[in-house]
Amino acid sequence: MVDMRAETASLGWETCQAETVADATDQWLLDTEVSYRSANISHARHFSYGMLLNFDKAVDEMHLSEAGNRTQLLDLAAGTTWLTDLLAQRGASCVALDMAAAKYVGLESADVFMKKHLTYYERVLGDMNKLPFRDNSFDIVLSHSAIHHSPNIRDALSQVRAVLRPGGSLFLVNEPTLSLSGLFDAPITGEEQVRGENPTSLFGYLLALRRAGFSSIRMYFPPGLSHRLDTLAETNRLGDPRGKGQKVKYFFIGRILPLWNRSPVFRYIIRRYLFWPYAFVVGQFVIIKASKSARQAA
Ligand SMILES: C[S@@+](CC[C@H](N)C(=O)[O-])C[C@H]1O[C@@H](n2cnc3c(N)ncnc32)[C@H](O)[C@@H]1O
């Protein structure tokens, strides 16, 4: 494993995750995907199945199998690398970068996946705000629930753009958006603060992408939200609201939207017109593809 950890990188993540994964085993790690698919709370939260649907959608859009050469893919802030491993299984030539090394939290977990699935990918211990790669190195960069941990998202995006090849794409997947309703919530404190949760609004992501020089930006209706709307059961298991804003949000998602969703006309309207205002007002995990122009060098 290449150790490029920057002095400035915050090391809070490993510490605050240590308790969460105190009972972890290699099998626990290998069960991550199964846990997500079955919404097992020990790996992820109740909406995890929807998150995996969003990831699947992004992977479809990466067209990994269609590329003649092996796609060079950077998994930014890859954590345990369970998604890097899935992408390596699909034929991508992957590099996983994270600032956490410890097994069950960070990059050392990859040994377990590689041994089990006979995959291989590089691991780089480093800071996503100081990317240690040559310009124009990757075809795809994935940020799965990751870039919102950067203290400076625009700066991190500029670096991502530099390491992408001309014509390459960044996928922001399951990045949470800050919502208007969040204005009424209690401020982020405790473990969330230590983990450096720093989401911006949907508008904030789009602006930061433009300012970082991405030329073509596309957003997808998240299949995870479709699933949530289609299955009241999962919706009703939404977690404890932190404040008034989240109560409104959960009432809206859990009670109002599913009712509308029963009508085909409203289903169409929700998907076609209501998602983006909804993401602005209520907050949502988004899937955004942003490309570097084929004519742009670093
Ligand atoms: C929510 S986890 C997501 C991990 C992985 N992408 C996934 O979806 O399972 C966020 C990750 O960001 C990493 N991280 C936070 N700040 C970072 C930084 N400045 N540079 C590199 N990694 C960072 C943490 O160590 C953690 O693994």
PDBQT file of the ligand as one rigid body, heavy atoms in Angstrom, charges set to zero:
ROOT
HETATM    1  C1  LIG A 301     -18.901   7.655   4.268  1.00  0.00    +0.000 C 
HETATM    2  S1  LIG A 301     -17.291   6.971   4.033  1.00  0.00    +0.000 S 
HETATM    3  C2  LIG A 301     -17.458   6.370   2.394  1.00  0.00    +0.000 C 
HETATM    4  C3  LIG A 301     -16.499   5.270   2.096  1.00  0.00    +0.000 C 
HETATM    5  C4  LIG A 301     -16.740   4.573   0.772  1.00  0.00    +0.000 C 
HETATM    6  N1  LIG A 301     -16.672   5.490  -0.350  1.00  0.00    +0.000 N 
HETATM    7  C5  LIG A 301     -18.078   3.858   0.825  1.00  0.00    +0.000 C 
HETATM    8  O1  LIG A 301     -19.020   4.333   0.200  1.00  0.00    +0.000 OA
HETATM    9  O2  LIG A 301     -18.160   2.822   1.500  1.00  0.00    +0.000 OA
HETATM   10  C6  LIG A 301     -16.238   8.388   3.866  1.00  0.00    +0.000 C 
HETATM   11  C7  LIG A 301     -14.775   8.061   3.698  1.00  0.00    +0.000 C 
HETATM   12  O3  LIG A 301     -14.088   9.281   3.457  1.00  0.00    +0.000 OA
HETATM   13  C8  LIG A 301     -12.798   9.152   4.000  1.00  0.00    +0.000 C 
HETATM   14  N2  LIG A 301     -12.242  10.504   4.079  1.00  0.00    +0.000 N 
HETATM   15  C9  LIG A 301     -12.722  11.547   4.791  1.00  0.00    +0.000 A 
HETATM   16  N3  LIG A 301     -11.963  12.645   4.576  1.00  0.00    +0.000 NA
HETATM   17  C10 LIG A 301     -10.991  12.273   3.696  1.00  0.00    +0.000 A 
HETATM   18  C11 LIG A 301      -9.898  12.954   3.088  1.00  0.00    +0.000 A 
HETATM   19  N4  LIG A 301      -9.642  14.238   3.314  1.00  0.00    +0.000 N 
HETATM   20  N5  LIG A 301      -9.107  12.267   2.223  1.00  0.00    +0.000 NA
HETATM   21  C12 LIG A 301      -9.322  10.959   1.974  1.00  0.00    +0.000 A 
HETATM   22  N6  LIG A 301     -10.344  10.258   2.527  1.00  0.00    +0.000 NA
HETATM   23  C13 LIG A 301     -11.171  10.909   3.381  1.00  0.00    +0.000 A 
HETATM   24  C14 LIG A 301     -13.031   8.454   5.321  1.00  0.00    +0.000 C 
HETATM   25  O4  LIG A 301     -11.842   7.851   5.810  1.00  0.00    +0.000 OA
HETATM   26  C15 LIG A 301     -14.109   7.448   4.909  1.00  0.00    +0.000 C 
HETATM   27  O5  LIG A 301     -13.539   6.228   4.546  1.00  0.00    +0.000 OA
ENDROOT
TORSDOF 0
